[in-house]
Amino acid sequence: MRKARDSLGEVMIDDAAYYGAQTARAIKNFPISGMRLPREFIRAQALVKGAAALANRDLGRLEPEVADAIVNAAQEVAEGRWDDHFVVDVYQAGAGTSQNMNANEVIANRACEWLGAEKGRTDLVHPNDHVNMGQSTNDTIHTALHLAACESVHTRLIPSVSALIAAFRKKQEQYKDVVKLGRTHLQDAVPIRVGQEIGGWAGALEVRLKDVRHAADGLLAVGIGGTAVGTGLNAGPQFPGKVLERLREWTGYPWREPEDRFTFMQNTDAVAALSGSLRGLALSLGKIADDLRLLSSGPRGGLAEFRLPAVQPGSSIMPGKVNPVMAEMMNMIVYQVIGCDACVAAATAGAQLELNVMMPVIAWNVLHAIRILGTGCEAFRVRCIEGLEVDQDQCRHWVERSTALATALNPVIGYDRAAELAKKAYQEGRTVREVAAASGWVSTEDINRLMDLHRMTDPTA
């Protein structure tokens, strides 16, 4: 064991631990959920700390050897080498003070080792005076959140959703000429082509993904250097630009200073906007998953127009039963993302005066939503959509027997007579085509022309 000290006194810490006194206190104070902020957030914290050290070195405020040691330690943290030493619960000190100090202490202690000293030599590398130089929890945690969320969207979510859209477009082309029964209110409606229905799914995801991209662009403005309340006390006017220059170099993203740093410090609106766009994406995915569950229902007592891949047995008691498990999985992700967004929205509204102190829970929820949407879309594509098949005979079976086909006769015989034909066909168990031919109200030629399924589903006809 070793002694670590903060402004409240001494704390005993395991010799192997790289964190310090403030983190140790946080462990005792917040034994809440066992959940920690994820790897991508820790990486973002480390990038901010490393960039800040180089900025302070260049400004002549930090000795080069100390700055280099901090950068080396921060790089190791960014790579995930010291993740086990980031131990603060998500439900922690407001604004993420404990999380910020966890990073400061781990980096400081590892930097001491880079300088050839033992952990805890705060005279060489101090977590506050050196690692946190020119910073506050209030600007660094907020900046790290923007970095982590933006990078996660671009590296984890956008590729997965884009690949899913491409898979739908491929199925759209494959089944572009297959006509099926359309349904509104869960009742028979006029025909639609399978390709048109699937294309509608792909189009919805494209719109939602555009919203996500736009929201992610809003994260590029970060207020590092605002320190506690946005005034930049102890940072200096050149500090933010130098930090952002390094972050642009390391990440490839065009980070910039906000138009108004006080707005950035007081609000988490940009993250809330991203969360809302994730919710919108989830809602579209949920609709698609619901549609697939309905269209694949059966195999004998349902619609059975679509066949989903059988990826696992569906029942512990009913032999041979196979369920739409990947669509069900997607539905659960959707509900969770809606919950994450609700938390982010409430926490965003909880900002007071110069700061929103709810950033740790905002960070966890938005990053969790990005993660499960990304991995969920990947699994959904690989295990469900790419193996999706359409039962063309079943599609033909339902559409040919639908009384909604009488709609096509409206221009010739009018709504009332068409309704009478539909009712008669249903009551007698016959097709509309058969009843119409026997009615004498419409010629065989008109029946064949008006009730041609491909013509009925061609928007240009």
N, C-alpha and C positions, 0 to 999 in steps of 0.2 A: 504493500500500500504506500501511497505517497500523499503528501499534503498539498492541497491547492487552496488558494486564497482569493476571495473577492471582497467587495465592500462590506459584506455582512460577516466576514470572518473566515475561518478555516474549514475545509471539508476534506475528508479522507476519500481517496479515489484509488481504484485498482491500478497497479503499476502499468498494466498493459493498455489501459484506456488512454486515448489521445484527447478526449474532451477534458474540460476543466471544471472549476467550482460551480459556475452558473448552470452548466448543463447538468451536473450532478444534482443540483437543487431542483431543476426542472423535472428530472426523473422521479424524484420523490413527490413533487407537487402535482404531477399530472399522470398518474397511473390509470388512464381512462380507457383507452380502446385497444391499445397494442398496435394501432396503425400509425405509420410514419409518413411523412411527405416522401414522394416517390423519387426514384433515381434521377429522373430528368430534372427535377427541381434542385436536387443536391448539385448536379452538374452545373446548372445555371448559377447557383450561388457561388460555386468555385470559380467560374469564369468571371463573374463580377469582381470577386476578391482579387484574382490575379490581375485583371485589367486595372483595378484601382491601385494596386501596388506599383505597377509600371508607370501609371500616371503620376503618382506621388514621387517616384524616383525621378522622372523626367522634370518635375517641377522643383527638384532639389530639396524635398521635404523628407525623403526616406533614403537612407544609405543604400547604395547599390547592392552590397552583399546581402543586406536584409531583404531588400525587394526581390532579389533573385531567389533567395530561399523561400520567400512567401509564394512566388510564382511557381517554383518547382513543387511545393507542397500542394498548391491549389490545382496544379495540373494533375497530380496523382488523385486528388479528390474528384476532379472532373472525370477521370477515367474509371472511377468506381472502386479504387483500391481501399478506401477507408469508409465505405458505406456502413459497415458494422458499428462505426463509432458515431453515426448520426442517429441518435436514440430518443429524441424528443417526440412525444405524442402529438398527433395532429391537433388535439384539443389542448391548447397550451396558452401561454401568456399572449395577450392580445398583440396584434400586428406582427407577431413572430419574433419577438425579442429573444426568446429562448432558442429558436431555430437559428437566428443570426449569430448568437453567441456560440452555439454548437459549432457552426462553421468557423467562426473566429478562433475558437480554442483548438479545434482539431488542426487547422492550418498553422496556427502559431506553434503548437507543440511539435508538429512534423517539421516546420521550418527550423526550429531549434536543432533538430537532429541533422538537417542539411548543413547547419553551421558547425556540426561536430560536438554539440552539447546535448545534455539530457532534456527530456520533457520537463516543462514547468519553469524554464529559465526565462521568466518574463522580463528580466533585465535586458535580454538579447532580443527576443521577439514577444511583444505584448499583444494579447488578443484585441484589446481596445485601441491602444496607442499606435500600433503598427498595422495590424491586419484590417482594422476597422477605420483607419485614418481617412478623414474626409467623408465619412459615411455615417448613416444612422440606420437602425433597423427599418425605419419608415420608408427610406428610398431604396435600400438594397433588396429587401424582401419583395417589394412591389416590382422592382426592375427584374429580379430573378423570376418572378411569376410571369411577366410578359415574355421573357426569353424562353422559359420552359414551355409555355403554352404555344407560342408561335412556332418553335422548332418541332414540337410534338404534332401540331396540325400538319406541318409540311412533310415531316418524315414518316409519321405513323398513319395519319388519317387520310390525307388527300390521296396517296397512292392506293390505299385499300378501297376507298370509295370509287376512285377512277377505274380500278380494275373490275369492280362489281358492275359499274355502268357499262363497261366494254362487254362484259359477259352477257348482260341483258340485251345489248345491241346485237350481239351475235345470235342470240335466240330469236330476237325480233326478225332478223333476216332469214333465219332458218324456217320460221313458221309464218312468213309474211302472207302466204296465200291460203292459210287454213282459216276457215270461217267457223266461228263458235257462237253460241247464244250469248248476247249481252244481257246483263241483269242490273236493274235499278230497284232499290228498296228490297233487295233480295228476291225480287219477282222477275219473271221472264220479261225481257225487253227486246228491242230489235237487234239483229245480228251485228257482230263486230269481228274483225279478224284477230287471231291470236297475236300476230305481229303488232297490230295497233295497240292492243292491251298492254303487251310487254313494253312497247315503245313509250307508252304513257308512264310506266314505272321508271324507265331510264330517264325520261325527260324531267320527271319530278326530282330525281336525285341530282341531275345536272343543275337545276335551279337552286336546290338547297346547298350544293357544294359551292356554287358561286357565292352564296351568302356567307358561307364559312370562310372562303378566301378573303372576301371583303372585310369581314370581322377580324381576321388574323392580321390584315394590313394595319388595322387600327392599333395593334399591339406594338408596332415598331417605334412609337413615340414613348420614350422612357425617361423618367425624371431623376436618374442617378445624379448625385451632386446637390439635390435639394435638401439633403440631410433631414432634419427633424420635421420641419413644417413648410419647406419650400424656399426658404430664404438663402439656403446654401451656406449657412454658418459653419465655419471650420473647413469648408471644401475649397473655396476660391473659384473665381470665374472661369479659369482655364481647365479646371479638373473635369467637368462633365464631358467636354469635347474630346479630351484625351482618352477617357475611359471608353467612350463610344467608338472612337477610332480603332481602338484595340479590339473591341467586341465585334465590330464589322469585319476586321481582319480574321478573327478566329472563327467566326460563325458563317460569314458570307451573307448575312442579312443586313439591310440598310437601316440600322438603328439610328434614331435621330432624337434630338431634344424636343420636348413638347412645346407647343406654342405658349402655353401658360403652365409653368411648373406647379403653381398653387392648385390649379385644377387637377393635375395629375396626383398630387399628394393627398388631396381631400377625397378623391373618388376612385372607385374601381369600375367605372362605367364601361371601359373598353373590354374588360374581362367579362362583365355581365353581358355585353353585346355578343361576344364570342359564345358564351354559354347559351344564349338565346338561339344563336344560329345552330348550335349543336342539337338543341331541342327540336328545332325545325327539321333538321336532317333525320333525327330519330323518329319524328312523327311520320315522315314519308316512308321510312323503312318499316315502321309498324304497320302501315296500311298495306304495303307490299306483302309482308309476312302474313297478315290476316287473309289477304286475297289468295295467297298460295295454299293456306290451310283449307280454305273453302273449296277452291278449285280442285284440290287433290283429295277431297273427302271421299270416303268409300272404304274398300274398293267396290263393294256391291251396293251399299245403301246410301251413297253420296253422289256428288257431281262427277267425280272421277275423270275429269277432262285432262288434268295434269297428273303426271307421275313424278314424284320426288324420289331421289335416290334413297334406297333402304340402307341406312348407315348403322342401325342397331335395332335389336328387338324392342318392341314397344310396350310389352306388358309382362309383369311377373306372374300373371295368372292365365292370360288368354294366349294360347300358343298361336304363332304365326302372325300375330298383330304387329304392324309396323306403323309408327307414328311420325308426324312431320316435325321431328325433334329440332332440326336446324331453324325452322321458322319459329318454333316455340322459344328457342334460345334467343332469337332476334327480338321477339316480343318482350322478353324479360329485360334485355338490354335497353330497349326503348323505355320501359317503365322506370328503370334505374336512372337513365339520363334525364328523364322528366323530373325525377326527385332531386338529382344533382342540381339541375337548373333552378328548381324551387329554392334550394338552400342558398345558391349563389345570389339569387334575386333578393332574398330576405337579408342576407349578410351585406349585400351592396347597399340596400336601403338603411342598414344599421350604421352607416358612417356618421360620425359626429365631428363637427367643427373642422379641425385641420387634418383629420386622419380617419381612415377606416381601420379599426383594430381587428377586424374579422378576417384578415387576409389568409391565415393558415387554413381555415376551413373552406374559404373560397378556392384557394390553390388546390387543395386535395380534391374537391368535387369537380372542378373543371378539368383537371388533369386525368382524373379517373374516368370522366365521361369521354374524353378524347381517346384514352387507352381502350376502353371496352367497345367503343364504336369502331375503332380501327381494327382491332383483333376480331371483333364480331363480324364485320363486313368481309374480312378475309376468309374466315371459316365458312360463312354463309355462301360465299362465292364458290369456294373449292368443294365444299361438302354438299351443296344443294343446287345452286343455279347452274353450274357447269354440267351437271348430270340431269338437269330437268328435261323431261320428255312430254310430248303432247299426244294424247290418244285421239287421233283424228277421227276414228270411227265413233267414239263417244261424243265428240264435238258435233259430228254430223247428226247423230241420233237425237241429241237435245234440240238442236236448232231446227231440224225438219219438223219436229212435233210441236214447236212453240206456236201458241195462238197469237203471239206478238207479230208474226209474219203478216197478219191481216193489215197491219199498218201500211204496207206497201201498196195496198189496193185503194187507199183513201182518195188519191187523185182521180180515180175512175168512177168509183161507186159511192164515195162519200163516207164520212166517219160513222154514221148510224148503221148503214148496211154492213160496213166492215166489222163493226162491233157485233152485229148479229151473227155474222159468219164465224167470228172468233168464239162466241158463246156456244154456237151450235157444234163447232169442231170439238170444243172441250167436253160438252155434254155427251157427245156420241163417240168420243174416243177416236176421232178421225183427224186428219191433217187439214189445215186451212186450205191447202191446195186442192184437196179432194172435195171439200164442201163448196169451195168457190166454183169449181168446174161444174158441179151439179146444180148450182143456184140459177144459172142462166143470166146472171147479172153482169158477167165479165167473160170475155172470150178466152179461149185457151191460149191464143197468141199473147194477149195482155197478161194473163197469169204467168206465162213463162218469162215474159219480158220484165214485168214488175217484180216478180218474186225470185228473180235470179240473185242468188246470194252474193256473188261477187259484185254485181251491180249495186246491190243494196249497201255494201260496205265500202264502196268507192266514193270518196268525198267529191271527186270531179265528175261523177256521172250525172 
